């Protein structure tokens, strides 16, 4: 049990300093501006669009 706790703490410590960082490279278009990641997007739309939120039939 303590091995799992130690692994969780170690993993959290590694990424802790990245929590305050902003988006880099393609994060803005892939995450912030992606309309598929909005709560109003239906599940069927997720299968119609690519990773970037662009319709695949274009």
Secondary structure, DSSP 4 states (H G I P E B T S, - for coil): -HHHHHHHHHHHHHHGGGTT----TTHIIIIIS-GGGSTT--HHHHHHB-TTS-BTT-
